[in-house]
Each structure stands twice: as C-alpha cells, then as structure tokens.
C-alpha cells in the first residue's frame, strides 16, 4: 500500500519495519496502555510480530485492515498509530482506532488524524458508516470522536478487558451523510 495522507502538520503513512522500535515504545507507555485492550508488549519481538502482520495486511490486494504511522511533518517525529478496519463489504462500514504518545496529547493531532482517516474512509473507500469505541473513562478519546462529528450511539456494559478490569464501552459512529467537523 502506498497511500500517504497529509494534513497541515502530519504525515499519515503505512506502517513499516522502521516503526517497530517506535511502536514498542508507544505501546509500552503506561499512559497509552491504560485503555488499550491488547496487553503491552513484553519485548520488542512481540511488537515486531504485530507490525509484520500489519505490514502484510497493508500489502494485500484487497486490504481489510489499514494501519498507519503518524509523524510530525516538521521533524519526522513518530507520535502515534491510527487504523481503519473494514467490516463486511455489503455493509460498507469500518471501525477506526488510534493510539498516541501521551507527550502529544491535547495538541489536536488525534483529531487531525481521525478527521483525515474518516475522509479517506468516505471518499476513497466509499464507506457508508464508520464506527469507534472507547472505555467510558477515556475522556480524551471520546472527546476526539465527538470533535470530528461522531455521535455516541451506545453504552455497552463490561465489554473491554483492560489492565484495571472490565470496562464499559461507549460506541460512536458517523455516516457519510452526517455533517463532518
């Protein structure tokens, strides 16, 4: 996959082998892993296995799971990950997810990235509906979802297996016909 998305401040490009160390560091951060449903990697080899899976998926002819690295344009600094996973083709839907290094929270990067991925989903992938979910305690994530125009549609009890125990989940969605912010 050679899709490169750019915003005013960010380059959103397919994950690569060069990102393994950065992804390991990101997913090892306590702040990042707090609301992550996957366990933190215990070593860099676990991260390499995951990144290799993402690369393989990105290189398929019929991609179902797009995984991107996010870098700052100004200094090429890796700041996070974002992905869009397609659902059943007939439904024309997908789920988005993102993870950012906490040092880059509250700067608008997640909102900027998500807005770009949503546009990619509707414009390039011709989707009808894009969904996302997050732990009810994850104020940062659901604030981002709401800033891009996603609507909270669900509150699901004890869905997410977090390090702290089972968490309720907020379900969000945006339709191609909804006003995007």
N, C-alpha and C positions, 0 to 999 in steps of 0.2 A: 504494500500500500504506500503510495507516495502522496498522500493527502497532507498538505501543510496548511493550517489555518492560522491567520494572523489577526491580531487586534492592534489597537493603538500601542499597547505595552507588552503584548505577549506573543510568543510563537507556540502553537499547539501542534505538535508533530508526532508521528507514530513512535511508540516506544522502541528503543534499540538496545543492543548489547551494552553500549556505552552508558546506559542508565542504571545498570544493575546496582552499583555502589550507592548511587543517589536514592534509589527505591528502597534499598536495605536500610539506609539511614532514616529515610522518611517513615517507613513502617515500624521502625524500632523506637521512634519517639513516643514517650508516654502520652503526650497530648494528642497525637494523631491516632494512637491505638485505643484511646478511651471509648470511642463509639464505633470502632471497627469490628465487624462481625467475624473477620478472619483473625486467627491468632497472630501475634507478632512473630516475625521470623526468628528462629533461634540461631541461625547462622546465614552467611551470605549465600551459601549453596541453595538453601530453600528459596531465597529471593531469585537466584539465577533460574531455578526450575520454573517459577511463576512467570518471570519475564520472558523466558524462552517460549512458554505456552502462549503468552500474549503476542509475541512476535510471529509465531506460527499461525495464530488465528488472523492477525493483521495481513498475512501474506496469502491467505486462501483466496480463491477466485470469488467465492460467494461469502463475504465476511458477515459474521453474525455478531461478533463482539469486537468493537473498535476500542483500542486502548492507546491513549496519547500521553506523552510527557509534556509538561508545561514549563516553558523557560521565559525569563525576562528578556526582552529584546535588547535592553541597554547593556547587559553584561553577560548574557547567555547563562545566567544562574538558573539551575533546576529548582522549581518551587513546588511542584506537585504533579498529580496524575488526574486524568479525567477519562471517563469511558462512556460509551453508549452501546448497550446490548439489545439487539433486535429480538422481538418476540416472534410469534407465528406470523408468517408472511401475509396471510389472509387478513389479519387484524391490523396490519400497518402500524404497529406500536413498538415502543422500545422503553428501556429503563436507563436512566443516566445515574452516574455516581462520580464522586470526586474525593480527593484527599490532598490536603495542603500542609506543608511545613508550617507549624504554628508561628514561626517568625514572620510569616507573610499573611497572617490572618488580619482582618479588619483594614485591608487596603483596597478592597474591591476586585482583587484578582479572581476569586472564585466566581463572583457574579459575572465578570467579564468573560471568563472561560465558559461558564454554563450557558450564557446567552449565545455564545458562538457555537457551542455544540448543539443547542436547540435549533438554531438557524440551519446548521448542517443537516440535522435530522429532518426538518421540514422541507428545506429547499433541495438538498442533494439526494437524500434517501427517500423523499416523498412519503414521509410518515404522516399518520393521522393523529396520533396520540403519543405523548412522551410522559413517562411516569418517573417518580423518585420516591424514596422512603428514607426516613431517618428516625433515630431514637427521639422520644419526646423531650428528653433532657438536652438534646443537641441544638441549642438555640442558634448557634452560628450557622449550622446547615439549613435549618428551616427558614432562617431569615434570608439566606441566599435564594432558596427555592421561591420564596414569596416575592423577592425583589425582581426576579425575571418574569413574574406573572403566573407562576404555577399556583394552583388552588389546592388547599387541603381538602381531601375528599374522604379520608378515613382515619380512624384511630383504632389500631389493632392491638389487642392485649397480648402482652408477654410473647412477642414474636421474635425479638432479636437476642441471640446469645452473645452477650457482652462479657468482658472480664469481670464486671461487677455483678453479673447475674442476668436474668431475663428482663428485657426492657420492652415497654410498649413502643409501638411504631406509629408515626404519622405517615400517611400515604398522600402524595401530591401528584397532580397531573396538569398538563397543558395540552390543548388541542390546537391543530393547525389553524382553526378559525378563531381562537382566542386572541385577545389583544396582547401582544408581547411588549414588554417594557425594556 
